[in-house]
């Protein structure tokens, strides 16, 4: 995923909950509210309703056809009656932090400080909790803006261990969620992510290396390497996000909290023989 400036006009109410005159540091206030520190300092920029509707439709199409690039999405949108060009679709995809997922040749060299780790899960029998955790970031549309959701998932049980919302694609809200998961549940043997810049950063990999956790990364653009997180995003969006037009980040926080509790504690999973993730974990 690439860094993006999130034009969410709905964050002003959330920012208003931060009291910069209070003796409690802003960092601690953010932790108590369950939001990323970047949220407290971000100044939102309004986005046209037509643009937000278009981005939501791109998100829906991307979820249905993850292999579709800007050209294919352009053609699908034109079938909807949208007069749009490939460059605009590509620009919106970058803003949303999504890319077409398929095997791509490695034609560029990354910064030496951003090491890419091998994929460790191929052929691995994962049947016990805390053997492998996986994590990813997804785009969450709201009525007048959007936010990003990061979640940590236990691979064997499908349980969501921790999650955070942010209105910018930074690393800090990912680190906060991972620290929370480790504090509450110990740590896994292996932690799997994609090759997004948040996950290849020295801050993120250092957090895992310092705890002796093996780092695994998906093949570039291959969504099947992290398939269970992709299934979580699909369930979460179709069963919660697309059914509600969140007005504020607070509404999104409450709605997602409600759904994650349902997903972990109540929702039976066919792959788990009808059991819930909580029961299996």
N, C-alpha and C positions, 0 to 999 in steps of 0.2 A: 504494500500500500504506500501511496505517496502522501506527503504532507499536504494538507488542504486547509484553506481558510473557510470556516463554517459560517455562512451568513444566516444565523438563526436569530430572528428578531424576538423569538419567544424566550430568550434567556434573561431578559432584563428583570423579570420577577424573581428568578433564581438568584441573580446577582444581588438583588435588593436585600436578600436574607443575610448577606455578608455585611457585618458591621466593622468597618475599618477603624473606627474610633474605640472599639472595645479592647480591653487589655488582653483578651485571648487572641493569640496570633491567628492571622488569616489562614495559615496552613492547618491549624487545629480546627478552625471553624469549618473548613472544607471537609475535613475528615469526619466531623460530627454530622454534616449534612449528606455525606456519602457522594461527594462530587469531586471531580479533578480540580487541582489547584488552578489550572489554566482557565477554568470556567469563571473564577473570581475576577480575573483580569481581562477577559475577552470583551471587546466592545462590538456588539452585533451590528450587522449591516442588513437593511431590509432587502427581501427578495420578492419579486413579483409572484402573485398567486399562480400565474400561468407557468412560470419557471418551476415552482415547487411541484405543481401537478405533473409536469413533464418529467421531473426527476423521480417522482414516485412511480410513474409508469415505467421508466427505465429500470428502476429497482425491481419491479414486478417481472419484467421481461428477463432481466439478468438472473433472477431466481429460477425462472422457468427454463431459460436457455443459457446456462452459464458459459457455454462455449462461444456465444455470440459476441463479436467485436463491434466496433463502432459502425462499420458498414452494414452488417446484418441488422443491428439495432435500428439504424436509420431506415432500412427497408421495412422492418416490422412496424416502426412508428408511422411510416407513410401509409401502411395498410390501415392504420387507425385514423387516417386523415390528417396527420401532422405534416406540415410542410417544413421539413428540417433537413439540414445538411450533415455530412459525416463529421466535419470539424466541430460543429456545435455539440453533437453527441459525444465526441471524444473529450471535449472540454468538460461537459457535465459529468462524465464518467470519472475524470480525474478529480473533480471537486468532491464526488461521492466516495472516492477511494476504492472504486471497483475496476477490475480488468477482466477481459475474456480469459477463461481458464482452459488451457490446453498446453501440451508439451511444446516448449519453445527452445530453440538453440541458444546456448549461452554466448552471446556475441559481445558482451560488454564486461569490463573488469570493474569490480566493486572496489571501494576504498579499502586499503589494507587493514584498517582498523575494524572494518565490518566483515568479519569472517562468516562464511557460509558453512554450516555444519551438515553432515550427511544425514540422509533419511534412515532411521534406525528401526522402523516398525515393520518393514516388509518381511513377511514370513514369521513374524513374532507372535507367539500365542499369548494374548493378553486376557487373562481371566480373573484377575484379582484387583481389588481397589488399590489405588495409590501406586500401581505399577507404572502406568502411563497417564499423564495429564496432557490435555491439548488446549489450545487457546486460539482465538481469532478476534477480529474486529469486523463489525458490520454497520451498515447505514440504517438509521431509524428515522423515517419521515414523520413530521408533525404537521399540524394544520398550517402554521406560519413559520416554518423553519425545519431544521433537522439536527439530529445529534448522532454521535457514534457510540456503539455499544461494544464493550470488550468483555469476554467471558472466559472463565477457566472451567474446563469440563474433565471429569474423571472418565477415562476411555472405557473401562470395563463395565461400569455401572451407569454411564451416561449422566451422572449427577452433575448439576451446575454447582460448583464449589464457591465461586465468587464472581462478581461482575461489577462494572463501573460504566457510567455514562460520561461523555465529554463532548463539548462542542468544537473541539479541535483535535486533529490527528497527531497528538503528541505522545511521548512515551510515559509520562508521569502517571496517567490514570491506569495504564496497563500494569505498571509496577505496583501501584496501590492495591490492585485486585490480587496480584500474585502474592504479595506480602500477606494479605488477609487470608488467602487460602492456605498458605504455609503455616501461619499462626494457628489457625483453627483445626487443620487436618494433618499436620506434619508435612512431608514433602514426598514427591514421587521419585521413582528411580529414573524416569525419562520424562522430559517435557518437550512436546511437539508443537511447532508453529509453522506458518509459511515463512517466506523470505522477505516479509515486509520490513521496512527500515526501522520500525519500532522494535522489532524482535531481533534484528541483527546488531542493534546498538550496543555499545560497551556497557551501558547501564543495565540493560535487560539481561544480556548474556552473563555479565558479571554477577548479578543477583543469583542466577542459577549455578554458575560455576563455584561461587563461594560456599554453596551448600552441598556441593558434590553431586549435583543433578546432571545427568547426561542430557545433552541438547540434541534434538532431532529437528530437522527442517524438511518441509515438503519439497518435492521436485518442483522446479520453477513453473508456476502456472498450472500445477496438477492438483485440482480440488479433491480428487479421490484419496490423496494421501492424508487428508484431514476430514474424511467423509462424515464422521459423527458430529463434528461442529457444524458442517454444512447442513446436516439434517436438523440440528437444533435451530439454526437460523430459519429454515423453511417452516418448521412447526411454529416457532415463535411469531413469525410474520403473518402467516395465514390464520393462526388461531387467536392472535392478540393484536398485533400492530395494525394490520390492514382493516380490522374491525373497529378501530378507534382513531379518531383524529385528535391527537393530544394537543391541547392548547398551549401548555407550558412544559418546561423541562420537569417541573415538579409532577405534573400529570403523567409524563412519560415514566418518571421514576416509580411512581405508585403503580402504574399499570404493569410495568415490567416486573416489579417486585411481586405483585399478585400472580402474574403468570409463572414466574420461576418457582414460586411456592407450589402452585398447582402442578407444574411439570415434574418437580422433584417428589412431591408427597402424594399426589392423587392420580396423575395421568399414567395409565398402564402402557407398557411398551411391548409391542409384539416380539421384538428381538430379545426381550428379557422374560419371555414366557408369561406375559401379562402382569409382571410385577412392576413396581415403581422403582425409579432410581434410588430413592432413599432406602427402600427395603434391601435392594441388592448391595448398596454401599455399606 
